[in-house]
Amino acid sequence: MAGELTIGRIETFLVPPRWVFVRVETEDGAVGWGEASLEGHGEAVIGAFEAIRDRFTSHDGRRIEDIWQIAYRGGFYRGGPVLMSALAGFEQALWDLKGKAVGLPAWEMLGGRVRDKVRAYAWIGGDRPDEIESAAAARKGQGFSAVKMNATAELDWIGTPRLFDEVVKRVEAAQDLGMDVGLDFHGRVHRPMAKQLAKVLEPLGLLFIEEPLLSENPEGLAQIAQMTATPIALGERLYSRWDFKPFFERGAVDIIQPDLSHAGGISECRRIAAMAEAYDVAVAPHCPLGPLALASCLQLAGCTPNVAIQEMSLGIHYNVGHDLLNFVTDPEVLTPEDGFLPIPQKPGLGVTIDEAAVREAAKDGHRWRNPIWRQHDGSFAEW
């Protein structure tokens, strides 16, 4: 067993296009990496690390659960996207640090492997069926067998047959290539239209419909869940087990999507997944982020029985020009094959970060902000 891993230095990096990487170094020079990315709020997360440094420099980095509890509860104010993202990146780095010290992947320290690989999906864009077909073909060429796309760009309270026909044609364009499809509503659609659209989509056999309503409307989500056989997914905007609890109790969700860089890290998402298992709910972690976030998700998949599928963003869309594989020296660990991602076998998070590449990319940092969408009448629309 490794001796004490006394934390000597905690660094953060704003890495383009929109990531926050965390580097923890011990007084003896051992290093662990994590990812605290919170899209559009990177500077706020960086600021939250001032308290983390003050509290945990000189602490034993092996005591991950004790550190988590103090970081979560010890500041009196708790929860929310900024604090939980900072805690997530720090906690991931501690698992990486400890795993490297004892020569074990995080999944081994968390109970051992339950699977050898996990199915993966990626996002595609396009408004017309031909655009969807082209994007789905590109993802198929990257090794995916499943994709996710926006449900609709039209955001009215009530839909029309013409609109529904367009949605169906876009889904079928991807399915015709042999791809399974999930649809993301982004919480943009109001309840009357969400009810209509869920009914129209049911015969298509979708993987899931994501955020048919915003998670701040659990009673409406529970109603829609009773109306459709299509699995309902949500959770990227929930940050702790306490945030997920009411959705389990209401039977409002079939697939939860905690983000391991937003929801307190590997150990908290493991607890969330265990709660979900008790309600027979599947887990599909949200991860359109960087390599450390994805590696952390794969550690969770390695030891968690109800993980069903894993999101990743490879090479196109959000990460254009800054592919997540550019920052690792072992890209095969994060590359899908025949629709699946392998469970990493190396110690810690299982990926090797190119530190020089991270430091070079972080020189200019980033000021990434969420795009603003508007409905056709000019009013604001949800991302």
N, C-alpha and C positions, 0 to 999 in steps of 0.2 A: 504494500500500500504506500502511495506517495506520502511524503511528509507534508507539513503545512504549506499551503500555497498562499503566502502573504501578499495581498494586493498592494502593488506599489504605484501603479499608474493606470488611469482610465482615460482613453482618448476617443474622440468622436470625429467622424469625417462626413461631410456633405459630398456624396458621390453622384455625379450626373448619371441618369437623367433626373432622379427624384429620390435617391436612397440616402439613408443614414447608417453608416457602419460604425461598429463599436469595437475597440481593441483594448483588452485588459492584459496588463503585464504584471507579473509578480516581481518581488524584490530580487529573486534569483534569475529573472530573465525569461521565464516561461510565458507563453502568449496564448490567449484565446480570443476568438472573434465572434461577434454577433451582429444582428441587424435590427435597428430600431426605426425603420422607415415608417413614416406617417405622411402619406402623399399630400403635399401642399402645406405642411406644417413642420418641415424639418427644423427650422430655426427654434421653434418652441420646444421641440424634443431635445435639441442640443442644450437649451437653457435648463431643462429639468435635470441634466446630468451634473449641474453644480452641486445640488443637494446630495446626489449619489456619491460624488467624489468626497464631499465633506464627511459623509457618514461611513463609507466603506473602505477608503484607503487605509491600509494596515490591517484589515480584517482577513481572516482565513477564507480564501475563495472556495474551499471544499464544502463549506457549510451553506449549500445552495438554498435549502429550504428555510433555514434560519434567516439568511439574507433576504429572501423573498418576503417573508413575513414582516420583517422590520421595514423593508422598503415600502411595502404596501400599507402597513398599519401605523408605522412610526411617525409619519408626517402629519397625522390627524386627518387631513384632507386626502381623499383617496379616490381611485378609479378614474374613469374618463380616458379619452384617447391619448392625450399627451403623456400623462404620468404612466399609464399602462404600456405605452410604446417604449418609453425610456426603460422601464423595468424589464420589458421583454428582451430588448437588445442586450442589456446587461446580463440578464439571466442566461440567455443563449451563450454568451461569451464565457460564462462560468462553466456551463456544461462542456463547452469546447476545451476549456482550460483543464478541467478535471479529467475529462476523457483522455486527453493526450498524456496527462501525468500517469494514469493507471493503464494506458494502452487499450482502452475499450471505447467503442462508439456509445453515444448517449443511450440508444435503444437497449443496449446490453445492460447498462446500469439501471435502466427503468423496468427491468423484468425479463428482457430477452425478446428475440424476434418471433413474431407471429406470421410474417409473410416475407417472401424474397423480393417482391416487387409490388408496385402499386400503379393502378391505371391513372393516366394523365389526360388532361384536356387543356386547350388553349383558346383564347378569345379570337374571334374574327369579326371584321367590319364589312359594311357594304349595305347599300340601300336597295339595290336591284338583285334579282336572282342570279344574273350573270356575274355580278361582283361577288356575291356570296360563294358561288361555285368556284371562282378563281381563288378566293381566299381559303376556302376549305381544301382545295387541291394543294395549295402551298403548305398548309398544316399537315396534310396527309404525307407530303414529301418529307416533312421534318420528323415523322415517326409517330404522329398522333392518330388516334382512331375516334376521337371525340372532340367536339368544339362547343363553344358558347358564343352566342350573339345577342345583340339587343333585340328585345321583343318588337319594339316599334318606335319610330321617331315621332309619330303623331301622339299627342298628349291630351286629347280632349277628355271630358268627363264621360262621354258616351261615344262608342265606336259606330262604324258603319260596315255593311257587308263588303264594300270595296276595300276598306282598310284590312279587314280580317282576311280577305283573299290574298292580299299582298303579303301578310305575315306568313300564311300557310305556304305560299310559293317560295318564299325565302328559306323556310325550314326545309322544304322538300328538295331545294337545290343542293343543300349540304347532305341530306339523307341519301340522295341519289348517288352520291359518291361513296356510300357505305359508312358515312360518319354518323355517330350518335350525336344528338344535339340537346343542349340546355339553352333556355331563353332567360335573359336577364331583363326584368322590368325596371330595375334601378329605383324602385319606389316612385317612378314618375307618374304612373297611371293611377287615377283616382278609383275608388272602390266600385262605382257602377260599371266602368269599362273593364276593370280587372276581372269582375265576375263574368262579363260577356266573353272576354278573350280567353279566360281559363276554360270555359265550356267549349269554345271553338277549337282550341288546341288539343283537347284531351285525346281525340282519335289519332293524333300524330305519334304518340308513344315517346314523348320527350323524356330525357334524363331527369329534368326538373324545371320548374319555373322559379326564378330567383327574385326575391323581394317584390312579389306582386303588389304589396303595399309596404310602406316604410315600417320598420320595426317599432316605431313609436305608436303604432296602431295595432296592438296585439289582439284586440277584440275583433277587428275587421279581418285580420289574418286567420283567426280561428273560424270565422264564418266561411271564408273562401276554402279553407282546408276541408270543411264539411261538404263542399259542393263539387269537388273534383278529385279524380283518382290520380292525377299527375302529382308527383312529389313536390312539396313546397320547400324551398331552400332559403335560408337567410342567416345572417350572423356577422358579416364583415364590419358592421357598425355597433357591435356589442363587445364589451371589453373585459368581462369577468364572468365567473360562474353565476354570480348573483344577477347579472344582466340576462343570462340565458334562462334562468329558473322559471319565470312566468310563462315562457313559450312552451316549455315542457309541460307545465301544469295545465295549460289550456289546450294541449293537443294541437297547437297551431303550426307545427313544423315537422317535416319528415327528414330533412337533411340540414345539419347545422354547418356553418362556414366560418368558424373562428379564424382570425388571422394571427399567426404566431408571432408577428411583429407588432401587433396592436393589442392583443389580449393577454399580456402578462408573460408570454414566453412558452417554453415547452411544458413546464410542469403545470402551469395553470390550464393550458389547453388540454393536457392529459386529464386533469380533473374535470374539465367541461365535457370531454369525450366520455368519461366514466359516468357522469350524470346522464348524458344522452343515451348510453347503452341501457341504463335502467328503464328508460322510456321507449326502447326499441327504435331509436333515432340514429341515422347514419351521420358520418362526419366527412366533409369534403372541404378541407382547409382553403381559405381564400389566400391567394398568393400571386398577384401580378407584379411581384417585386424582384429583388435581387438574389444573388446566389446563396447568401447566408440564411435568408428567410426560407428559401426553398429547401436548403439542406436541413434546416430545423424541422420543416414539415415532414421530410422523409424520415427523420428520427422518430417523430410521432407515429407515422405510418408503420414503422418497423415494429412497434411494440403495442399498438392499439387495435383491438380486433374490429371495431366498427368504423374504421376509416375505409371509405368506399372508393374515392377517386381524389386526385390531386390536381389543382389548378397550377399552371405555370405560364410565364410570358417569355417566349423564346424568340428573339431576333426581329420581331416585327411589332407594330403598334406602339405601345408605351415606351419600349426600350430601344427604339430605332437609333442606331449609331452608338449605343452603349449596351451592347448585349451582355447579359449576366455572365456568359461564359468567358468574357474578356478579363474577368478578375479572378479566375481560378486557373491553376496550373494542371488540373485534372478534369477537363470538361466532360469526359465520358461519364463521370459520376452523375451529372445533371442533364444527360441527353436521353430523350425517350427512344425506345426501340419497340416496334410492333405494338405501340399504344401504351407501353408501360415505362415507368422510371424504376431503376434498380434501387434497392435499399443500400445506402453506403456502408462499406465494411471498415473503413479507416477509423481511427480513434476520434473522439470528440464529435463534432458535427459531420465529419467524414469528407470534408473538402479542404483543399489546400489553397489559401488565399495568396494571390500575388501582391505582396505588400507594396512593392515598388509601384505597381500599376495603380493601386488604390491611392497612394500618396500623390502620385502625379495627377490623377483625375480630380482629386480633391483640392488641388491648388486654386482652381477657379470656383469650386463649390457649385451651387445651383440655387436658383430662386423659382423652383417649379411651383406652379399654381394650378389648381383644378380649372379646366375650361368651364365657361359659363354657357349654358344652353338655354334657348328660349323656344317657347311654343310658337306656332305660326301666327298667333295673334299678338306676339311681342311680349308676353308675360314670362316670368322666370320659370324654368323647368329644373327638376332635380337632375343631378349628375347620374 
